[in-house]
Amino acid sequence: MLENKIKKLETEFDRLPVLVVDENDIINHKLKQISETTFKLKQQESESNTPQSVPIHRRI
């Protein structure tokens, strides 16, 4: 599921620069949003594929 979202965002990211003829704050902002979201999703995907440590509770 995350992989599909990442691919969709990367595709959108790749298409946006083609639309830019000159400097455009809206496009730059959108590129930044897509980039940040993609990075976060990749982190989530990486974390979900990494075994998580289980805390050990000690009795005193």
All heavy atoms as TSV, in Angstrom:
chain	resi	resn	atom	element	x	y	z
A	1	MET	N	N	0.825	-1.181	0.000
A	1	MET	CA	C	0.000	0.000	0.000
A	1	MET	C	C	0.875	1.253	0.000
A	1	MET	O	O	0.644	2.158	-0.796
A	1	MET	CB	C	-0.926	-0.022	1.201
A	1	MET	CG	C	-1.884	1.117	1.216
A	1	MET	SD	S	-3.056	0.833	2.536
A	1	MET	CE	C	-3.996	2.282	2.380
A	2	LEU	N	N	1.843	1.318	0.899
A	2	LEU	CA	C	2.758	2.457	0.928
A	2	LEU	C	C	3.542	2.564	-0.373
A	2	LEU	O	O	3.772	3.667	-0.872
A	2	LEU	CB	C	3.729	2.350	2.108
A	2	LEU	CG	C	3.163	2.673	3.483
A	2	LEU	CD1	C	4.211	2.409	4.556
A	2	LEU	CD2	C	2.668	4.089	3.558
A	3	GLU	N	N	3.920	1.434	-0.904
A	3	GLU	CA	C	4.694	1.433	-2.149
A	3	GLU	C	C	3.900	2.083	-3.282
A	3	GLU	O	O	4.456	2.857	-4.073
A	3	GLU	CB	C	5.080	0.007	-2.522
A	3	GLU	CG	C	6.043	-0.055	-3.684
A	3	GLU	CD	C	6.508	-1.473	-3.945
A	3	GLU	OE1	O	6.788	-2.213	-2.984
A	3	GLU	OE2	O	6.578	-1.821	-5.121
A	4	ASN	N	N	2.602	1.820	-3.345
A	4	ASN	CA	C	1.758	2.432	-4.375
A	4	ASN	C	C	1.675	3.949	-4.195
A	4	ASN	O	O	1.711	4.696	-5.167
A	4	ASN	CB	C	0.355	1.833	-4.363
A	4	ASN	CG	C	0.341	0.409	-4.876
A	4	ASN	OD1	O	1.237	-0.005	-5.601
A	4	ASN	ND2	N	-0.672	-0.336	-4.494
A	5	LYS	N	N	1.546	4.395	-2.954
A	5	LYS	CA	C	1.494	5.835	-2.678
A	5	LYS	C	C	2.805	6.497	-3.081
A	5	LYS	O	O	2.810	7.579	-3.665
A	5	LYS	CB	C	1.217	6.094	-1.189
A	5	LYS	CG	C	-0.194	5.794	-0.767
A	5	LYS	CD	C	-0.366	6.116	0.706
A	5	LYS	CE	C	-1.761	5.774	1.189
A	5	LYS	NZ	N	-1.936	6.079	2.610
A	6	ILE	N	N	3.909	5.844	-2.756
A	6	ILE	CA	C	5.224	6.383	-3.090
A	6	ILE	C	C	5.380	6.499	-4.601
A	6	ILE	O	O	5.812	7.533	-5.113
A	6	ILE	CB	C	6.350	5.522	-2.483
A	6	ILE	CG1	C	6.350	5.663	-0.954
A	6	ILE	CG2	C	7.715	5.913	-3.058
A	6	ILE	CD1	C	7.240	4.671	-0.240
A	7	LYS	N	N	5.010	5.454	-5.320
A	7	LYS	CA	C	5.123	5.484	-6.786
A	7	LYS	C	C	4.260	6.590	-7.382
A	7	LYS	O	O	4.677	7.285	-8.297
A	7	LYS	CB	C	4.744	4.130	-7.380
A	7	LYS	CG	C	5.821	3.097	-7.187
A	7	LYS	CD	C	5.443	1.778	-7.822
A	7	LYS	CE	C	6.540	0.761	-7.581
A	7	LYS	NZ	N	6.297	-0.510	-8.236
A	8	LYS	N	N	3.047	6.751	-6.854
A	8	LYS	CA	C	2.150	7.792	-7.357
A	8	LYS	C	C	2.755	9.174	-7.116
A	8	LYS	O	O	2.748	10.030	-8.010
A	8	LYS	CB	C	0.789	7.682	-6.665
A	8	LYS	CG	C	-0.224	8.668	-7.162
A	8	LYS	CD	C	-1.556	8.474	-6.472
A	8	LYS	CE	C	-2.555	9.524	-6.944
A	8	LYS	NZ	N	-3.842	9.404	-6.299
A	9	LEU	N	N	3.280	9.398	-5.927
A	9	LEU	CA	C	3.893	10.691	-5.617
A	9	LEU	C	C	5.142	10.941	-6.454
A	9	LEU	O	O	5.371	12.056	-6.933
A	9	LEU	CB	C	4.243	10.773	-4.121
A	9	LEU	CG	C	3.055	10.967	-3.195
A	9	LEU	CD1	C	3.488	10.749	-1.751
A	9	LEU	CD2	C	2.439	12.335	-3.369
A	10	GLU	N	N	5.943	9.909	-6.650
A	10	GLU	CA	C	7.147	10.072	-7.468
A	10	GLU	C	C	6.778	10.391	-8.915
A	10	GLU	O	O	7.430	11.215	-9.555
A	10	GLU	CB	C	8.022	8.825	-7.388
A	10	GLU	CG	C	8.731	8.707	-6.058
A	10	GLU	CD	C	9.535	7.433	-5.904
A	10	GLU	OE1	O	9.260	6.432	-6.595
A	10	GLU	OE2	O	10.456	7.433	-5.063
A	11	THR	N	N	5.724	9.778	-9.419
A	11	THR	CA	C	5.268	10.064	-10.779
A	11	THR	C	C	4.795	11.507	-10.879
A	11	THR	O	O	5.145	12.227	-11.821
A	11	THR	CB	C	4.116	9.111	-11.177
A	11	THR	OG1	O	4.597	7.774	-11.119
A	11	THR	CG2	C	3.613	9.419	-12.568
A	12	GLU	N	N	4.020	11.954	-9.888
A	12	GLU	CA	C	3.553	13.339	-9.874
A	12	GLU	C	C	4.743	14.299	-9.768
A	12	GLU	O	O	4.787	15.316	-10.455
A	12	GLU	CB	C	2.591	13.555	-8.704
A	12	GLU	CG	C	1.946	14.917	-8.697
A	12	GLU	CD	C	0.926	15.098	-7.584
A	12	GLU	OE1	O	0.621	14.129	-6.859
A	12	GLU	OE2	O	0.436	16.221	-7.438
A	13	PHE	N	N	5.699	13.951	-8.944
A	13	PHE	CA	C	6.903	14.764	-8.770
A	13	PHE	C	C	7.663	14.892	-10.095
A	13	PHE	O	O	8.112	15.977	-10.458
A	13	PHE	CB	C	7.796	14.128	-7.702
A	13	PHE	CG	C	9.001	14.938	-7.347
A	13	PHE	CD1	C	8.925	15.927	-6.374
A	13	PHE	CD2	C	10.209	14.722	-7.974
A	13	PHE	CE1	C	10.035	16.666	-6.041
A	13	PHE	CE2	C	11.327	15.462	-7.645
A	13	PHE	CZ	C	11.234	16.440	-6.670
A	14	ASP	N	N	7.783	13.787	-10.808
A	14	ASP	CA	C	8.506	13.790	-12.078
A	14	ASP	C	C	7.793	14.625	-13.148
A	14	ASP	O	O	8.438	15.208	-14.009
A	14	ASP	CB	C	8.704	12.365	-12.594
A	14	ASP	CG	C	9.696	11.571	-11.757
A	14	ASP	OD1	O	10.485	12.202	-11.015
A	14	ASP	OD2	O	9.674	10.336	-11.836
A	15	ARG	N	N	6.486	14.682	-13.096
A	15	ARG	CA	C	5.710	15.418	-14.106
A	15	ARG	C	C	5.717	16.927	-13.868
A	15	ARG	O	O	5.636	17.698	-14.817
A	15	ARG	CB	C	4.265	14.932	-14.124
A	15	ARG	CG	C	4.115	13.576	-14.732
A	15	ARG	CD	C	2.676	13.169	-14.750
A	15	ARG	NE	N	2.541	11.794	-15.238
A	15	ARG	CZ	C	1.476	11.070	-15.092
A	15	ARG	NH1	N	0.421	11.552	-14.477
A	15	ARG	NH2	N	1.424	9.846	-15.564
A	16	LEU	N	N	5.778	17.346	-12.631
A	16	LEU	CA	C	5.672	18.771	-12.321
A	16	LEU	C	C	6.767	19.633	-12.957
A	16	LEU	O	O	6.452	20.689	-13.504
A	16	LEU	CB	C	5.623	18.991	-10.809
A	16	LEU	CG	C	4.280	18.674	-10.166
A	16	LEU	CD1	C	4.392	18.769	-8.654
A	16	LEU	CD2	C	3.172	19.567	-10.667
A	17	PRO	N	N	8.031	19.234	-12.928
A	17	PRO	CA	C	9.044	20.110	-13.540
A	17	PRO	C	C	8.802	20.366	-15.029
A	17	PRO	O	O	9.148	21.417	-15.540
A	17	PRO	CB	C	10.355	19.347	-13.327
A	17	PRO	CG	C	10.104	18.486	-12.150
A	17	PRO	CD	C	8.641	18.114	-12.240
A	18	VAL	N	N	8.177	19.431	-15.704
A	18	VAL	CA	C	7.873	19.605	-17.116
A	18	VAL	C	C	6.871	20.745	-17.299
A	18	VAL	O	O	6.904	21.476	-18.293
A	18	VAL	CB	C	7.309	18.292	-17.716
A	18	VAL	CG1	C	6.835	18.504	-19.134
A	18	VAL	CG2	C	8.322	17.173	-17.632
A	19	LEU	N	N	5.999	20.927	-16.335
A	19	LEU	CA	C	4.986	21.972	-16.404
A	19	LEU	C	C	5.553	23.364	-16.109
A	19	LEU	O	O	4.930	24.366	-16.430
A	19	LEU	CB	C	3.855	21.678	-15.407
A	19	LEU	CG	C	3.103	20.362	-15.602
A	19	LEU	CD1	C	2.115	20.166	-14.451
A	19	LEU	CD2	C	2.379	20.336	-16.933
A	20	VAL	N	N	6.709	23.413	-15.500
A	20	VAL	CA	C	7.289	24.683	-15.086
A	20	VAL	C	C	8.017	25.325	-16.259
A	20	VAL	O	O	8.959	24.769	-16.797
A	20	VAL	CB	C	8.272	24.478	-13.903
A	20	VAL	CG1	C	8.912	25.795	-13.499
A	20	VAL	CG2	C	7.554	23.853	-12.733
A	21	VAL	N	N	7.565	26.511	-16.639
A	21	VAL	CA	C	8.226	27.249	-17.708
A	21	VAL	C	C	9.180	28.260	-17.083
A	21	VAL	O	O	10.273	28.485	-17.581
A	21	VAL	CB	C	7.182	27.954	-18.603
A	21	VAL	CG1	C	7.855	28.797	-19.658
A	21	VAL	CG2	C	6.240	26.937	-19.214
A	22	ASP	N	N	8.779	28.869	-16.021
A	22	ASP	CA	C	9.642	29.787	-15.274
A	22	ASP	C	C	9.428	29.535	-13.783
A	22	ASP	O	O	8.683	28.652	-13.393
A	22	ASP	CB	C	9.329	31.246	-15.649
A	22	ASP	CG	C	7.854	31.551	-15.452
A	22	ASP	OD1	O	7.360	31.401	-14.331
A	22	ASP	OD2	O	7.189	31.938	-16.448
A	23	GLU	N	N	10.109	30.318	-12.945
A	23	GLU	CA	C	9.968	30.130	-11.495
A	23	GLU	C	C	8.516	30.334	-11.086
A	23	GLU	O	O	7.883	31.304	-11.436
A	23	GLU	CB	C	10.858	31.130	-10.736
A	23	GLU	CG	C	12.328	30.807	-10.822
A	23	GLU	CD	C	12.652	29.493	-10.160
A	23	GLU	OE1	O	12.155	29.220	-9.057
A	23	GLU	OE2	O	13.429	28.737	-10.752
A	24	ASN	N	N	8.000	29.390	-10.347
A	24	ASN	CA	C	6.608	29.460	-9.931
A	24	ASN	C	C	6.522	28.970	-8.492
A	24	ASN	O	O	6.778	27.802	-8.214
A	24	ASN	CB	C	5.760	28.593	-10.859
A	24	ASN	CG	C	4.292	28.718	-10.576
A	24	ASN	OD1	O	3.870	28.940	-9.454
A	24	ASN	ND2	N	3.494	28.580	-11.610
A	25	ASP	N	N	6.132	29.866	-7.590
A	25	ASP	CA	C	6.091	29.519	-6.168
A	25	ASP	C	C	5.120	28.388	-5.861
A	25	ASP	O	O	5.379	27.555	-5.001
A	25	ASP	CB	C	5.720	30.743	-5.330
A	25	ASP	CG	C	6.816	31.788	-5.293
A	25	ASP	OD1	O	7.991	31.432	-5.536
A	25	ASP	OD2	O	6.500	32.960	-5.023
A	26	ILE	N	N	4.009	28.342	-6.568
A	26	ILE	CA	C	3.014	27.288	-6.317
A	26	ILE	C	C	3.593	25.926	-6.681
A	26	ILE	O	O	3.481	24.963	-5.920
A	26	ILE	CB	C	1.718	27.566	-7.103
A	26	ILE	CG1	C	1.066	28.847	-6.580
A	26	ILE	CG2	C	0.762	26.386	-6.997
A	26	ILE	CD1	C	-0.090	29.359	-7.405
A	27	ILE	N	N	4.235	25.837	-7.836
A	27	ILE	CA	C	4.832	24.570	-8.265
A	27	ILE	C	C	5.963	24.182	-7.321
A	27	ILE	O	O	6.076	23.014	-6.932
A	27	ILE	CB	C	5.348	24.662	-9.715
A	27	ILE	CG1	C	4.199	24.948	-10.672
A	27	ILE	CG2	C	6.096	23.402	-10.111
A	27	ILE	CD1	C	3.174	23.842	-10.789
A	28	ASN	N	N	6.799	25.141	-6.951
A	28	ASN	CA	C	7.896	24.841	-6.022
A	28	ASN	C	C	7.365	24.330	-4.693
A	28	ASN	O	O	7.912	23.391	-4.111
A	28	ASN	CB	C	8.767	26.068	-5.812
A	28	ASN	CG	C	9.613	26.382	-7.009
A	28	ASN	OD1	O	9.921	25.504	-7.816
A	28	ASN	ND2	N	9.991	27.633	-7.153
A	29	HIS	N	N	6.293	24.936	-4.219
A	29	HIS	CA	C	5.688	24.492	-2.963
A	29	HIS	C	C	5.153	23.065	-3.108
A	29	HIS	O	O	5.343	22.227	-2.222
A	29	HIS	CB	C	4.566	25.452	-2.563
A	29	HIS	CG	C	3.841	25.049	-1.322
A	29	HIS	ND1	N	4.418	25.115	-0.073
A	29	HIS	CD2	C	2.594	24.544	-1.132
A	29	HIS	CE1	C	3.565	24.680	0.832
A	29	HIS	NE2	N	2.445	24.328	0.212
A	30	LYS	N	N	4.495	22.794	-4.213
A	30	LYS	CA	C	3.948	21.450	-4.453
A	30	LYS	C	C	5.074	20.420	-4.544
A	30	LYS	O	O	4.968	19.324	-3.982
A	30	LYS	CB	C	3.121	21.461	-5.751
A	30	LYS	CG	C	2.414	20.169	-6.032
A	30	LYS	CD	C	1.331	19.875	-5.021
A	30	LYS	CE	C	0.537	18.645	-5.425
A	30	LYS	NZ	N	-0.394	18.231	-4.385
A	31	LEU	N	N	6.146	20.767	-5.227
A	31	LEU	CA	C	7.303	19.866	-5.314
A	31	LEU	C	C	7.852	19.558	-3.924
A	31	LEU	O	O	8.177	18.411	-3.611
A	31	LEU	CB	C	8.405	20.470	-6.182
A	31	LEU	CG	C	8.157	20.465	-7.684
A	31	LEU	CD1	C	9.193	21.340	-8.384
A	31	LEU	CD2	C	8.202	19.054	-8.232
A	32	LYS	N	N	7.942	20.571	-3.097
A	32	LYS	CA	C	8.447	20.384	-1.738
A	32	LYS	C	C	7.513	19.467	-0.942
A	32	LYS	O	O	7.969	18.556	-0.246
A	32	LYS	CB	C	8.587	21.738	-1.042
A	32	LYS	CG	C	9.169	21.644	0.337
A	32	LYS	CD	C	9.327	23.005	0.971
A	32	LYS	CE	C	9.840	22.867	2.380
A	32	LYS	NZ	N	9.910	24.138	3.077
A	33	GLN	N	N	6.206	19.689	-1.065
A	33	GLN	CA	C	5.237	18.854	-0.351
A	33	GLN	C	C	5.349	17.394	-0.779
A	33	GLN	O	O	5.359	16.491	0.060
A	33	GLN	CB	C	3.810	19.330	-0.650
A	33	GLN	CG	C	3.359	20.506	0.148
A	33	GLN	CD	C	1.904	20.829	-0.158
A	33	GLN	OE1	O	1.472	20.813	-1.311
A	33	GLN	NE2	N	1.148	21.131	0.878
A	34	ILE	N	N	5.411	17.176	-2.076
A	34	ILE	CA	C	5.493	15.808	-2.588
A	34	ILE	C	C	6.780	15.149	-2.119
A	34	ILE	O	O	6.787	13.994	-1.690
A	34	ILE	CB	C	5.396	15.785	-4.124
A	34	ILE	CG1	C	3.998	16.209	-4.552
A	34	ILE	CG2	C	5.731	14.405	-4.680
A	34	ILE	CD1	C	3.859	16.454	-6.040
A	35	SER	N	N	7.863	15.874	-2.179
A	35	SER	CA	C	9.154	15.343	-1.757
A	35	SER	C	C	9.133	14.957	-0.278
A	35	SER	O	O	9.587	13.869	0.094
A	35	SER	CB	C	10.244	16.380	-2.029
A	35	SER	OG	O	11.480	15.914	-1.596
A	36	GLU	N	N	8.600	15.829	0.556
A	36	GLU	CA	C	8.538	15.553	1.992
A	36	GLU	C	C	7.621	14.370	2.292
A	36	GLU	O	O	7.950	13.513	3.115
A	36	GLU	CB	C	8.068	16.797	2.746
A	36	GLU	CG	C	9.107	17.900	2.773
A	36	GLU	CD	C	8.590	19.203	3.354
A	36	GLU	OE1	O	7.377	19.309	3.653
A	36	GLU	OE2	O	9.396	20.132	3.500
A	37	THR	N	N	6.487	14.321	1.633
A	37	THR	CA	C	5.552	13.221	1.855
A	37	THR	C	C	6.154	11.895	1.405
A	37	THR	O	O	6.028	10.879	2.099
A	37	THR	CB	C	4.226	13.474	1.107
A	37	THR	OG1	O	3.688	14.732	1.536
A	37	THR	CG2	C	3.222	12.377	1.386
A	38	THR	N	N	6.817	11.912	0.263
A	38	THR	CA	C	7.468	10.699	-0.238
A	38	THR	C	C	8.526	10.224	0.751
A	38	THR	O	O	8.617	9.033	1.063
A	38	THR	CB	C	8.106	10.954	-1.616
A	38	THR	OG1	O	7.089	11.389	-2.515
A	38	THR	CG2	C	8.763	9.701	-2.167
A	39	PHE	N	N	9.323	11.149	1.261
A	39	PHE	CA	C	10.356	10.802	2.236
A	39	PHE	C	C	9.732	10.167	3.479
A	39	PHE	O	O	10.202	9.129	3.962
A	39	PHE	CB	C	11.148	12.056	2.618
A	39	PHE	CG	C	12.198	11.812	3.659
A	39	PHE	CD1	C	13.377	11.164	3.331
A	39	PHE	CD2	C	12.006	12.223	4.965
A	39	PHE	CE1	C	14.348	10.935	4.301
A	39	PHE	CE2	C	12.960	12.002	5.931
A	39	PHE	CZ	C	14.140	11.359	5.602
A	40	LYS	N	N	8.646	10.760	3.988
A	40	LYS	CA	C	7.988	10.223	5.179
A	40	LYS	C	C	7.421	8.829	4.928
A	40	LYS	O	O	7.525	7.947	5.775
A	40	LYS	CB	C	6.882	11.171	5.644
A	40	LYS	CG	C	7.409	12.446	6.260
A	40	LYS	CD	C	6.290	13.398	6.613
A	40	LYS	CE	C	6.836	14.711	7.114
A	40	LYS	NZ	N	5.779	15.699	7.357
A	41	LEU	N	N	6.819	8.646	3.758
A	41	LEU	CA	C	6.259	7.327	3.437
A	41	LEU	C	C	7.352	6.274	3.305
A	41	LEU	O	O	7.184	5.138	3.740
A	41	LEU	CB	C	5.442	7.398	2.145
A	41	LEU	CG	C	4.111	8.131	2.244
A	41	LEU	CD1	C	3.489	8.297	0.866
A	41	LEU	CD2	C	3.152	7.395	3.170
A	42	LYS	N	N	8.482	6.655	2.728
A	42	LYS	CA	C	9.594	5.713	2.616
A	42	LYS	C	C	10.128	5.350	3.995
A	42	LYS	O	O	10.503	4.206	4.234
A	42	LYS	CB	C	10.698	6.300	1.742
A	42	LYS	CG	C	10.361	6.264	0.273
A	42	LYS	CD	C	11.488	6.789	-0.577
A	42	LYS	CE	C	11.124	6.702	-2.049
A	42	LYS	NZ	N	12.225	7.150	-2.911
A	43	GLN	N	N	10.149	6.331	4.903
A	43	GLN	CA	C	10.571	6.042	6.275
A	43	GLN	C	C	9.602	5.058	6.931
A	43	GLN	O	O	10.027	4.115	7.587
A	43	GLN	CB	C	10.627	7.326	7.107
A	43	GLN	CG	C	11.887	8.112	6.929
A	43	GLN	CD	C	11.933	9.277	7.897
A	43	GLN	OE1	O	10.921	9.929	8.152
A	43	GLN	NE2	N	13.097	9.543	8.441
A	44	GLN	N	N	8.307	5.299	6.750
A	44	GLN	CA	C	7.297	4.403	7.330
A	44	GLN	C	C	7.446	2.998	6.759
A	44	GLN	O	O	7.367	2.017	7.491
A	44	GLN	CB	C	5.893	4.914	7.035
A	44	GLN	CG	C	5.487	6.110	7.829
A	44	GLN	CD	C	4.097	6.602	7.459
A	44	GLN	OE1	O	3.388	6.003	6.656
A	44	GLN	NE2	N	3.704	7.724	8.053
A	45	GLU	N	N	7.668	2.922	5.460
A	45	GLU	CA	C	7.827	1.625	4.813
A	45	GLU	C	C	9.058	0.912	5.367
A	45	GLU	O	O	9.025	-0.278	5.663
A	45	GLU	CB	C	7.952	1.812	3.301
A	45	GLU	CG	C	8.036	0.515	2.545
A	45	GLU	CD	C	8.114	0.732	1.053
A	45	GLU	OE1	O	8.926	1.571	0.611
A	45	GLU	OE2	O	7.368	0.067	0.331
A	46	SER	N	N	10.123	1.648	5.527
A	46	SER	CA	C	11.356	1.079	6.058
A	46	SER	C	C	11.154	0.584	7.490
A	46	SER	O	O	11.608	-0.490	7.855
A	46	SER	CB	C	12.472	2.123	6.004
A	46	SER	OG	O	13.629	1.646	6.625
A	47	GLU	N	N	10.478	1.381	8.289
A	47	GLU	CA	C	10.218	1.008	9.680
A	47	GLU	C	C	9.309	-0.218	9.775
A	47	GLU	O	O	9.477	-1.038	10.657
A	47	GLU	CB	C	9.598	2.183	10.434
A	47	GLU	CG	C	10.574	3.311	10.674
A	47	GLU	CD	C	9.913	4.565	11.213
A	47	GLU	OE1	O	8.689	4.550	11.454
A	47	GLU	OE2	O	10.621	5.567	11.377
A	48	SER	N	N	8.367	-0.329	8.866
A	48	SER	CA	C	7.457	-1.472	8.916
A	48	SER	C	C	8.149	-2.758	8.474
A	48	SER	O	O	7.712	-3.848	8.815
A	48	SER	CB	C	6.216	-1.219	8.056
A	48	SER	OG	O	6.539	-1.216	6.681
A	49	ASN	N	N	9.248	-2.632	7.746
A	49	ASN	CA	C	10.000	-3.807	7.303
A	49	ASN	C	C	11.116	-4.183	8.267
A	49	ASN	O	O	11.756	-5.202	8.094
A	49	ASN	CB	C	10.600	-3.567	5.912
A	49	ASN	CG	C	9.545	-3.496	4.841
A	49	ASN	OD1	O	8.492	-4.100	4.969
A	49	ASN	ND2	N	9.818	-2.752	3.792
A	50	THR	N	N	11.346	-3.366	9.276
A	50	THR	CA	C	12.396	-3.608	10.248
A	50	THR	C	C	11.780	-4.230	11.496
A	50	THR	O	O	10.802	-3.710	12.022
A	50	THR	CB	C	13.087	-2.285	10.646
A	50	THR	OG1	O	13.567	-1.656	9.463
A	50	THR	CG2	C	14.226	-2.517	11.615
A	51	PRO	N	N	12.327	-5.341	11.959
A	51	PRO	CA	C	11.790	-5.933	13.191
A	51	PRO	C	C	11.952	-4.959	14.356
A	51	PRO	O	O	12.990	-4.316	14.493
A	51	PRO	CB	C	12.641	-7.174	13.414
A	51	PRO	CG	C	13.619	-7.248	12.317
A	51	PRO	CD	C	13.452	-6.056	11.436
A	52	GLN	N	N	10.920	-4.846	15.132
A	52	GLN	CA	C	10.965	-3.909	16.247
A	52	GLN	C	C	11.341	-4.648	17.517
A	52	GLN	O	O	10.941	-5.774	17.734
A	52	GLN	CB	C	9.616	-3.236	16.405
A	52	GLN	CG	C	9.247	-2.461	15.156
A	52	GLN	CD	C	8.154	-1.456	15.419
A	52	GLN	OE1	O	7.704	-1.304	16.527
A	52	GLN	NE2	N	7.753	-0.768	14.381
A	53	SER	N	N	12.127	-3.979	18.333
A	53	SER	CA	C	12.528	-4.606	19.582
A	53	SER	C	C	11.365	-4.581	20.565
A	53	SER	O	O	10.559	-3.662	20.577
A	53	SER	CB	C	13.727	-3.876	20.180
A	53	SER	OG	O	13.379	-2.539	20.455
A	54	VAL	N	N	11.296	-5.588	21.358
A	54	VAL	CA	C	10.239	-5.696	22.358
A	54	VAL	C	C	10.858	-5.334	23.703
A	54	VAL	O	O	11.855	-5.928	24.112
A	54	VAL	CB	C	9.685	-7.137	22.394
A	54	VAL	CG1	C	8.624	-7.275	23.471
A	54	VAL	CG2	C	9.168	-7.517	21.029
A	55	PRO	N	N	10.292	-4.340	24.373
A	55	PRO	CA	C	10.860	-3.955	25.665
A	55	PRO	C	C	10.709	-5.076	26.697
A	55	PRO	O	O	9.717	-5.787	26.724
A	55	PRO	CB	C	10.052	-2.730	26.071
A	55	PRO	CG	C	8.822	-2.773	25.254
A	55	PRO	CD	C	9.129	-3.567	24.012
A	56	ILE	N	N	11.717	-5.211	27.509
A	56	ILE	CA	C	11.695	-6.224	28.567
A	56	ILE	C	C	11.382	-5.490	29.873
A	56	ILE	O	O	12.071	-4.562	30.257
A	56	ILE	CB	C	13.060	-6.937	28.681
A	56	ILE	CG1	C	13.376	-7.629	27.347
A	56	ILE	CG2	C	13.071	-7.909	29.841
A	56	ILE	CD1	C	14.738	-8.231	27.289
A	57	HIS	N	N	10.318	-5.942	30.524
A	57	HIS	CA	C	9.929	-5.313	31.789
A	57	HIS	C	C	10.539	-6.113	32.930
A	57	HIS	O	O	10.477	-7.339	32.948
A	57	HIS	CB	C	8.392	-5.286	31.922
A	57	HIS	CG	C	7.735	-4.489	30.847
A	57	HIS	ND1	N	7.992	-3.152	30.638
A	57	HIS	CD2	C	6.838	-4.835	29.889
A	57	HIS	CE1	C	7.271	-2.713	29.634
A	57	HIS	NE2	N	6.568	-3.719	29.141
A	58	ARG	N	N	11.117	-5.395	33.840
A	58	ARG	CA	C	11.744	-6.048	35.004
A	58	ARG	C	C	10.910	-5.824	36.238
A	58	ARG	O	O	10.386	-4.756	36.457
A	58	ARG	CB	C	13.141	-5.475	35.206
A	58	ARG	CG	C	14.049	-5.783	34.032
A	58	ARG	CD	C	15.338	-5.069	34.135
A	58	ARG	NE	N	16.068	-5.495	35.326
A	58	ARG	CZ	C	17.177	-4.938	35.733
A	58	ARG	NH1	N	17.709	-3.950	35.056
A	58	ARG	NH2	N	17.782	-5.361	36.814
A	59	ARG	N	N	10.799	-6.861	37.021
A	59	ARG	CA	C	10.120	-6.745	38.312
A	59	ARG	C	C	11.154	-6.519	39.384
A	59	ARG	O	O	12.184	-7.162	39.419
A	59	ARG	CB	C	9.348	-8.026	38.641
A	59	ARG	CG	C	8.132	-8.203	37.813
A	59	ARG	CD	C	7.431	-9.417	38.301
A	59	ARG	NE	N	6.021	-9.166	38.327
A	59	ARG	CZ	C	5.135	-10.073	38.651
A	59	ARG	NH1	N	5.521	-11.256	39.022
A	59	ARG	NH2	N	3.854	-9.780	38.635
A	60	ILE	N	N	10.826	-5.619	40.259
A	60	ILE	CA	C	11.762	-5.337	41.362
A	60	ILE	C	C	11.167	-5.810	42.656
A	60	ILE	O	O	10.034	-5.719	42.936
A	60	ILE	CB	C	12.064	-3.816	41.440
A	60	ILE	CG1	C	12.691	-3.386	40.156
A	60	ILE	CG2	C	12.954	-3.515	42.633
A	60	ILE	CD1	C	12.976	-1.923	40.063
